[in-house]
Amino acid sequence: MQSKVCSMSAIIKVTLISAIMIAALIICSVSADALSGTTGNIKAATAVRASASVKGKQVGSFGGNAKVTIIREKFTTKKSTKKTKIWYYVTDGKTTGYVRSDMVGNISYSKTPVKVKVKTKARKGAGDKMKKKGTYKKGKSLTVVMEAKAKNGSTWYKVKKGSGYAYIKAKHARVTGKTTSPATNTAAAKASPAAAAPSLPAADPSAPLSITTSNVRLPEDRVTNLPFSIMGTVSSNHIIQKAEVGITDSSDKWVRKATADVNSTVFNIASVDAQIKFGTLTPGTYTYKVRVKVDGKWSTQASKKFKVRKAVVPAQLTQTALSLAWPRGTSSSVYSYSGGSPTPNFVNAINTVFPDRSNWSAAPKAGASCDVFVGTTVRTSGYDPYYPRGWDDQYSYLQASDKWVRIAYSGSLSTLQSGDIILYKRSSGGCHTCIYVEIDGTPYLAEAQISRNYGYLNSSTSKIQKFSDKKLLVVYRATN
């Protein structure tokens, strides 16, 4: 009888220990998942980068007013809290990467309740050398709105402090409740349970194995030096032990690979994105793969062949512009907005690079708009598939992109190179963009004008040589 009692006692102890461990795991999963949900809007078209720097590789772009989820902040200096020194790691569900914080507005913070574990200093930014902003005692209840990374990589919490915010070390706080996203604060969200953030699926090793892959972004054919952001989720009802994401060559040998220890029921493919350098691939045929190891066995969850070709040179911009515009000598009645039309080549091109134009105005839909002609040309050339439309968005994009460099231009055509992008604003109002091209040494402007002309070659270059009516005139050149 005594031995049975002891056995029963041992069982109870093991059960209690197991319960404590499960509770600890639940708390950990909450804290790791706790800071998602903060959202914002991109102010103007901007490049998305693989690292928090203007020198970071471009992995995509966001158009103006695009809605993004802000995953965390990244401080790039030890002492400064200027917006230009802070970057956001963001995603729109398709593209994930870093954008400078001053390019994001209309921020709606999520809220996560925490308690201070030990007396800790509050600072104006993430980092031990940031200015002090008070002290919090042990047991103090706070609200975390975002995770932040200091320059040295340490993790901090951005917390609500009065009408502003402060930062504390993440290790000095523990999560005490569930995260409330901005959406769940509204009555409409309460009426739509589907809008709530999904929870991690529970592991059930006794059930038949099930693995689900969703929203995986697979690469299309690429050009050299062009990066690519990967995304998607692999979920399983058994624990995913490891995952591999990478690229194999035509002999099925790995040429790029990142391996992750998962030990969870969910693997976020984007978590290894920075390790897969698509832009360094040489011309050839490759296969992109996602594999996971579950129950000790590897299985391929995604596979896609794609080709990499040699990157185009800036001259390709000229060739593309000439192929999309009406040729020199064409009567103005052919390319005029009233009675004319775009070239068949342009129609095919815009349908390929801008397939969804349902919310565009009539003139840009048809192609009689300067920004649409230039945007379609640049994208069709293959040089920059992220080049936006809209004059303001294009100007902001060119300033931020490392694929373009601004050149000094004082009005002399001798400083221009065929394929250069020109943008200007008039003092009297209005703006324009076009592409400078040369044919047998003769200069032309490949351009269109909203509600006036479809793409054609204008032999008059005087408007880019006279600055008297311009408050801004800039020239950008492809960097390779």
N, C-alpha and C positions, 0 to 999 in steps of 0.2 A: 504493500500500500504506500509506503514511504517513497519507494522509487517512482511510483506512478505520480505522486504529488510533485516530486522533484521534476519529473519529465514535463508535467503540466506547467509547472513554474517556469521551466526553461522555454516552453513553447510561448507562454505569455510574454516572457522577456524578449524573445526573438520577434514576436509580433509587434511589441511596442517599439523595438528598435527599428523594425521595418517601416512602421507608421511614421516614426520620426524622420527616417531617411526620405520617405516619399514626400512628407511635408516640406523637408528641406529642398528637395528637387523642385517641388511646385513653386516655392518661394524664389528659387534661382531662376526658374523659367519665366516667372513674372518679371523679375528684375532685368533679365536679359531682353525681354520683349517689351519692357515697360514704357519706353520713350518714343514709340512710333506714333504717328498720327498728326504731327505738326505739318501744316500745309502753307503754301504761298503761291504767288503768281510771278512769273518772269516779266520784268518791266519792258524789256526790248530784246530782240533776237540776240542770242549770245552763244558762244561756243561752250561745249561741255568737255571737261578735261579729265584725264585719268588720275591726275594729282592736283593738289591745291597750289597751283602756280600757273602764271600765264605761259610758262615754258612747258607745262605738262602737255602730253599728247592729246590731240583733240579726238574724242570718241563719239561726237555727235553735236547736235545743236538744238536749242529750244527757240521757238518763235515767240514773239511778244504776246504777253498775257497767258502763256501756257501755265496750267496748274501743275504743281509739283508737290511731292511729299518730301519734307526735309528730314533726313535721317539723323544728321548730326552737324555740329559746327567744327571747324578746324582753324585754330589760330596759327598764323605763320610767323609771328614774332613773340618774344618773351614778355614785352611790356606794352605794346600798342594795342588799343581796342578800336582803331579806325576800321570802318567797314571794308575798306579796300585791303585790309590785312587779315580779314576773316573770310573764310570760304565755307559754303554749305555743300554737304554731300547729299545729292537729291536724286529723285527718280520720278518719271512720269509713267512708269509701268513698261516703257519700251527702252528708254535711254537712262543710264545711271552713271553719275560722275559728279565732278566738282564744278560749281559756278561761284563767282565772287558774290559775297553777301549783299553788296550794294545793287546787284542786278535782280534782287528778289524783294517783292513788296507784298502788302496785303497778307501779312503772316497771321495765321490762326494757330495758337499753341495748343498742344495736348496738355493734360494735367495728370501728374502722377504723385500721389502722397508718399512722403518719406519721413523718417525720423532720424535725427542726428545721433550717431552711435557714440562719438567722442567729441569733446569740445573742439571746434574747428573754426578757422578763419574764413570769412567771406571776402572775395576779391572781385574786382571790376571785370576781370577776364579769366580765362583758363590758364593758370600757370602760377608758380610760387613767387614770381617777380612782379606780378600784376599788383596794382595799388590795392591796399586793404579797404574793405567796405563793411567793417564790423566783425563781430564774433558771434557764433551760435553755440549755446550750451548743449550738453548731452540731453537727449530727450526732446529737443525742440522739433515741432512738426513743421514741415516745409512742403512746398509744391514744386516739383521738378517739371520744367517745360521742354527741356531738350538735353541730350547728351552733347558734350563738347570734348574736343581733344586739344591738349596743350601742344606747343611746338615740339616738346620732347616726347610726345606720344602718350602721356599719361591721361587718364580719363577723369573728367570733371562733370558736374551737373550744373546746368543753368537753372537757378531757382528764382521764384517770385520774391521780391523784396520791396514792400511798399508799393509805390507806383512804378517801380523799375525792376531790375534784375541784378542778381549777383551770382557768383560761381563758388562752388565748394568741391572738394575732392570726392569723387564717387565712393571711394572706400570708406569714407567717414559717414555714410548714410545707408540706410536700409529701406527698401520699398515696403510700405505697409498696406497698400491697397491697389486696386485696379486702375489702369490708365483710362482717362476719359478723353476721347478725341474731340476736336472741335465740332464734328458732325453730331456726336451723340449728345451735345448740349442743347440741341434744338428739338422741338416737339415733333417735327417731321421725321427726324432720325429715329426717335423713339417709336414712331409708327412704322418704321422700316427696319426690322431686326436684321435683314440681310446686309445692311450697310455697316454693321458692326465688324470690327477686326476679327478675322478667323483665329481660333485657338489651335494650338498644335494637336494633331491627332494622337490619340493614346496608343501606345504600343501594346499589341496583343499577340505574343509569340505563339499562343496556342491555336490561333486562327490560321487558315490557309494564307500563304504569302500573297500580298497585293502591293504593287508598286505603281504609282500614278505620276506621270510627267505632264506639266501644264505650262503654258505661256512661254515655251522655249523660243528664243530668238535665234534663228539659224542664218549663217552668213550666205549672202548671194555672192556672185563673182565679184572679186575685188581688184584693186590696182595696188602696186607696191607703194609703200609709205602711207597707206590709208588704214587707220585703226578701225576697230569694230568693238562695240560693247555687247557683252553677252548677258543673257538674263534667263530666268525661268525657275521653276520649282520642281523638285522631285520629292514625293511623299510616299511613305510606306506604313503599313500597319505593324511591321517589324522594325527594329532599330537598324538604321543605316550606319554601318561602321565607318566606311570610308567612301570617298568619291574622287573620281578623276575627270578632269575636263581638259581637252587638248586637241591637237591637230596632228594627223598622220600624213605622210607623203604617199606617193603612188605605189610604194612598196609596203605600205601599211606599217611604217616605222614612225614612232613618235618624233616630231620635230619641235613641238611646243607642248608642255604638259604641266598641269598644276594638280597636286594631290592634297586633299583635305581630310582631316579626321573629323567626322561628323558626330557620331554617337548621339543621334537624335532621329526622330521620325521624319524630319524635314531637312532638305538640303537646298539652300539658296545659291543657285549657280553664279549669280552676280558677285558673290563673296570672293571669288577667285579671279574676277575680271581683269584686274591690273596685272596679273601674272601671265596672261595669255597675250603675247605681243603679235597681233595680226599684222601690224604695219611693218614688221621686220622680215616678212616672208618674201622670198624671191619668186619670180614667175614660175608657174607650174600648176599641177592639179593636186588638191589636198582634200582631206576629209575631216570634218569637225565632229568630235565625239563627246558624249557625256556617259560615264559609267559609274555605277554605284556597287558597293560591296554590302550585301545583306545575307545574314546567316552563313558567312564565310565564303560566299560565292559572288563573283563579279557578273554583272549584267549590263548590257548597253541600252541606255534609255533614249538616246538621240544620236542620229548620225546623218551627216549631210555633206555631199561632195560639192566643192566649189573651186573655181579657177582664180589664179592671181596673174595678172598681166602687167607688163611694164608700165610705169606711171607716165602719163602724158606730159609733154613739155608745154610751156605757155603758148607756143605757136599753134597748138591744137585748139586753143580758144579762138584764134583767128579763123582757122579752117571751119570750125563749127559755126561761128557767126556768119561766115560767107555762105554756108550751106543752108542756114535758116532764114536769112534775109533775102528779099528780092534783089537780084543782081543789078549792077550799075547799068544805067541806060534804060531801066524799066520806066514806063510812063507812070506818073504820079496817080493816075486814075486806077491803076492796078493795085497799088498798096494803100490807097486812101481808105479811111474808115467808112466813108459814105460811098458805097458801091464797089469797093475793093475787097480784098481778102488776104489772109496770111498765106505763106507758101505751104504746099502740102507737107513739106519736110517739117515745117514749124508745127503744124497741126499734130503730126505723129509724135514729135518731140514733147510738146506740152502734155499730150495725153499720157506719155510715159513717165515724165518726171514730176508732173503735178496732176495726178489722176483725179483727185477730189477737189473740184472747184465750185461746189454747190453754194458756198457762202461768199463767192467772189462777186464783184460788180460786173456789169455786162462787158465793159471794154477789156478789163484784164482776162475775163473768161475767153474772149476771142483772140487775145494777144495784142491788142492795140493799147499797150501801156509800156513805158520805158523799163520799169522795174521787172515786169514779167518777161519781156524780151531778153533782158540781160540774165535774169535768173534762170530761164529756160536754157539759154546758151551755155552758161557755166555748168549747170547740172548735166546737160547732154554731153558736154565735152568729156565728162568723166573725171575732171580735175577736182571738183569740189561738190559732191552730191548733197551737201547740207546747205548750200547757198540759198538764202531765203528770198522771198519777194517782199515788196514794200520798201520804199526809199529809206525810211527811218531804220527799219530792221536791217537792211543791207549795210547801211553806214555803221551801225553799232556792231554788226557781225564782223565787218572788215577790220574794225579797230581791235577786236578781241581774238581773231583767228590767227594762228601761226602759219597758215597757208598763204597769207597775203602780207605784203609789206608796202607801207606808204612811201612814195618816192617824192623827192623835192621837185616841184613843178612851178615855173614862173611864167608860163605862156609860150615857151619855145617848143615847137613840135620836135625839134632835134633831141629833146630829152625823153620823148615818149618811145615806147616799144610796142609793136603790134601785139594786141591782146590785152593791153592795159585797160583797167576799168576806171571810168571817170564819173564822178558825182559832183553836182554843184547845186547851190541854192541861190536864187536871185534876191537881191535887196528888195525888189518890188514884190516879192512873193513867188511861190512855186519852186519846184526842184526838178532835177532831171538826172538820169544816168544813161551811159552809153558805153560802147566798146570801141576803142581806137584800133583801126586796122589799116594795113598798107597793102596795096596791090601794085606790084612792079614799081615800088617806091612812091606811089601816089597815096596821100593820106585820105582816109574816109572815116566817118563815124557810123558804125552799125548801131541802129537805134530804132525805137518806135516812140510814138507820142499818144498819150491817152485820148481816146475818142477822136483821133486825127489820122494817124498813120500806123499801119502794121510795120513789121520789121523791114527796113530797107537800108541802102547805103547812101548816106548824105555826103556829098563832096564838099560841102561848106563846113569848114572847121573854125570859122571865125568866132563862134560862140564859146569855144574853149581857149581862145587866144586873147579875148578881151575880158578884163577883170572889172571894168568900170561898174557893171551892174550886178556883180557877184559879191555876196557876203561870205561865201564859202565855195572853194573849188579844190577838190582833192583827187589824187590819182593813186590807185593801188595796183600792184603787180604780183603775179603768181611767183611763189618763192622757189619753184624748181622747174 
